[in-house]
Amino acid sequence: MNIVIVGGGLRPDAVRLRAACAGADAVIAADSGANWLREQALVPDVLIGDFDSIASGVLAALKDNGRTRWVRHRVDKDQTDMELCVEEALRMITAAQTDSVKPHTACVRIFGGIGSRMDHSLANLMLLHSFLQAGVEAWIEDGNNRITMRGGMGTEKSGPFRILIRREAGFKVSLIALSPVVREVVTQGLMYDMRGRDLSFGSTLAVSNEFGAGDAAVAFREGLLMVLLSRDAAADGGCGD
């Protein structure tokens, strides 16, 4: 099952957003994320939030379309709109797997989850952990970044862990440890491959690597790892590279 979640962060890449929604089983809008969908003439299947930031015209159109399911929450709730959307996506995936006669994979792509508010952006990145715990592949994307989380800590699934990274022209690959240590990292297909090295929390050892001629792979035995594909914006020279 493929689900797209659209938040109210920076405007998503229009081509990627349309393609993702075209192949999705469900599209969920987090409050003003519906504004970005409206720009592309796309309609969410579910609208979730306190509706304090969605454009009034978009809200009225969705109310009258006879298709979009509303889930309205109080403004003084304990969770962000994005976390509520994540919970809804996991409920939908669980229901689909329960009803299915055979196991199937699930993937969630989040657009508009990164913005000028660092608190919201960081919190949304950490929400990837909810999908990881549920065994669901999930990515947060914008025009210049693709971000996912792999591995585990404590009682979560033990390794080894492996992820295939599709090559994208102009993008670099970074690995950031989220646990104290990510053990025995092995990469293939990158310009500077790692051969069983440990990656410590706070280390920049694996930041800004480059693809070789094709796809790449990352494997590790233990720990929690964030995998990022990033490129510079057209007028941006990067930050401390």
C-alpha positions in Angstrom: 0.0 0.0 0.0 1.4 3.4 -1.0 0.3 6.5 0.9 1.3 10.1 0.4 1.1 12.7 3.2 1.3 16.4 2.3 2.2 18.9 5.0 2.2 22.7 5.1 6.0 23.1 4.9 8.0 24.3 1.9 6.2 23.9 -1.5 6.8 20.4 -2.7 8.4 19.6 -6.1 5.3 19.6 -8.3 6.5 16.9 -10.7 7.3 14.5 -7.8 4.2 15.3 -5.9 1.9 14.6 -8.9 3.7 11.4 -9.7 3.6 10.2 -6.1 -0.1 11.0 -5.8 -0.9 9.2 -9.1 0.6 6.0 -7.8 -0.9 6.3 -4.3 -3.7 4.3 -2.7 -4.5 7.2 -0.5 -3.5 10.9 -0.1 -3.6 12.5 3.3 -3.4 16.3 3.8 -2.1 17.8 7.0 -4.1 21.0 7.3 -2.5 23.6 5.0 -0.9 20.8 3.0 -4.2 20.8 1.2 -3.2 24.2 -0.3 -0.2 22.6 -2.2 -2.5 19.8 -3.5 -5.0 22.4 -4.6 -2.3 24.2 -6.6 -1.8 20.9 -8.6 -5.5 20.2 -9.0 -5.1 17.2 -6.6 -7.7 16.2 -4.1 -6.8 14.5 -0.8 -8.7 11.4 0.4 -8.3 12.5 4.0 -7.9 16.0 5.5 -6.6 16.1 9.1 -5.8 18.9 11.5 -7.2 21.8 13.5 -7.7 23.8 10.2 -6.0 26.9 11.5 -3.8 27.4 8.4 -5.6 25.9 5.4 -6.9 28.6 3.0 -10.6 29.2 3.5 -11.4 28.7 -0.2 -9.6 25.3 -0.2 -11.4 24.3 2.9 -14.8 25.1 1.4 -14.0 23.3 -1.8 -13.0 20.1 0.1 -16.0 20.3 2.3 -18.3 20.2 -0.8 -16.5 17.7 -3.0 -18.2 14.6 -1.6 -14.9 12.7 -1.6 -12.6 14.0 1.1 -13.0 12.6 4.6 -12.5 15.2 7.3 -10.8 14.5 10.7 -11.0 17.8 12.6 -9.1 18.3 15.9 -9.1 21.0 18.6 -6.4 23.7 18.3 -5.2 22.9 21.8 -4.4 19.2 21.0 -1.3 17.3 22.2 0.0 16.3 18.7 1.0 18.2 15.6 -1.2 17.8 12.5 1.6 15.8 10.9 1.8 13.3 13.7 -2.0 12.8 13.4 -1.5 12.1 9.7 1.2 9.6 10.5 -1.1 7.8 12.9 -3.9 7.8 10.3 -1.5 6.3 7.6 -0.5 3.5 10.0 -4.1 2.7 10.7 -4.9 2.5 7.0 -1.9 0.3 6.4 -2.8 -2.0 9.3 -6.4 -2.3 8.1 -5.2 -3.1 4.5 -2.8 -5.8 5.7 -5.5 -7.3 7.9 -7.9 -7.5 5.0 -5.4 -8.8 2.5 -5.2 -12.5 1.7 -1.4 -12.2 1.3 1.3 -10.0 2.8 2.2 -6.9 0.9 4.7 -4.1 1.4 3.8 -0.5 2.4 5.5 2.8 1.6 4.7 6.3 2.8 6.1 9.4 1.2 5.8 12.7 3.0 5.9 16.0 1.1 5.8 19.5 2.7 7.3 18.1 5.9 10.3 20.4 5.9 10.0 24.1 6.2 11.4 27.3 7.7 10.4 26.2 11.3 13.2 24.1 12.5 11.1 22.7 15.4 8.5 21.3 13.0 11.0 20.1 10.5 13.0 18.2 13.2 9.9 16.8 14.8 8.6 15.5 11.4 12.0 13.9 10.7 11.7 12.0 14.0 8.2 10.8 13.0 10.0 8.5 10.6 10.7 6.4 13.7 7.0 5.5 14.0 7.0 4.0 10.5 10.3 2.2 11.3 8.8 0.6 14.4 5.8 -0.6 12.3 8.0 -2.0 9.6 6.9 0.5 7.0 9.2 2.2 4.6 8.9 6.0 4.8 10.6 9.0 3.2 10.4 12.7 3.8 11.0 14.6 0.5 11.3 18.1 -0.9 13.0 19.4 -4.1 16.5 18.9 -2.7 16.2 16.2 -0.1 15.1 12.5 0.3 15.3 11.3 3.9 14.6 8.0 5.5 15.5 6.1 8.8 16.7 2.6 9.2 17.8 0.3 12.0 16.7 0.2 15.6 17.5 0.6 19.2 16.8 -1.4 22.4 14.1 -4.0 21.9 13.5 -3.1 18.2 14.3 -5.5 15.4 17.9 -6.6 15.4 20.2 -6.3 12.4 21.8 -6.7 10.1 20.1 -3.9 8.2 20.4 -3.1 4.5 19.0 -0.3 2.2 19.3 0.1 -1.5 19.7 3.7 -2.6 18.7 4.6 -6.1 21.1 6.9 -7.9 19.8 10.4 -8.6 22.0 12.8 -10.6 23.2 15.7 -8.6 22.4 14.2 -5.3 24.9 13.3 -2.6 24.5 10.7 0.1 24.9 11.3 3.8 24.6 8.9 6.8 24.0 10.3 10.2 24.0 8.2 13.4 20.9 8.7 15.6 22.0 6.1 18.2 25.3 6.4 20.2 27.0 4.1 17.7 25.9 2.6 14.4 28.1 -0.5 14.1 29.9 -2.0 11.2 28.7 0.3 8.4 29.5 -1.1 4.9 28.6 0.9 1.8 28.8 -0.1 -1.9 28.6 2.1 -5.0 29.8 5.3 -3.4 32.9 7.3 -4.2 34.2 6.9 -0.6 33.0 3.5 0.5 33.0 2.4 4.2 34.2 -1.1 5.0 32.9 -2.1 8.3 33.5 1.1 10.2 31.5 2.3 13.2 29.7 5.6 12.9 29.3 7.6 16.1 26.6 10.0 17.1 27.7 13.6 16.2 30.2 12.4 13.6 30.4 13.9 10.1 32.4 11.1 8.7 29.7 9.9 6.4 28.3 13.3 5.3 28.3 14.4 1.6 29.4 11.2 -0.1 28.8 10.8 -3.9 27.4 8.1 -6.1 29.5 6.1 -8.3 28.2 5.0 -11.7 25.0 3.3 -10.4 22.9 2.6 -7.4 24.4 2.3 -3.9 23.8 0.1 -0.9 24.3 0.6 2.8 24.4 -2.1 5.4 25.1 -2.1 9.1 24.9 -4.5 12.0 23.4 -2.4 14.8 22.1 1.1 15.6 19.7 3.7 14.3 20.7 5.5 11.1 19.3 8.4 9.1 20.0 8.2 5.3 19.8 11.4 3.3 20.0 12.2 -0.4 20.6 15.9 -0.8 21.6 18.4 -3.4 22.3 22.1 -3.3 19.6 24.5 -4.3 20.4 26.4 -7.5 21.6 29.5 -5.7 23.0 27.8 -2.7 26.6 26.7 -2.3 25.9 24.4 0.6 26.8 24.8 4.3 30.3 24.1 5.5 31.1 21.4 3.0 
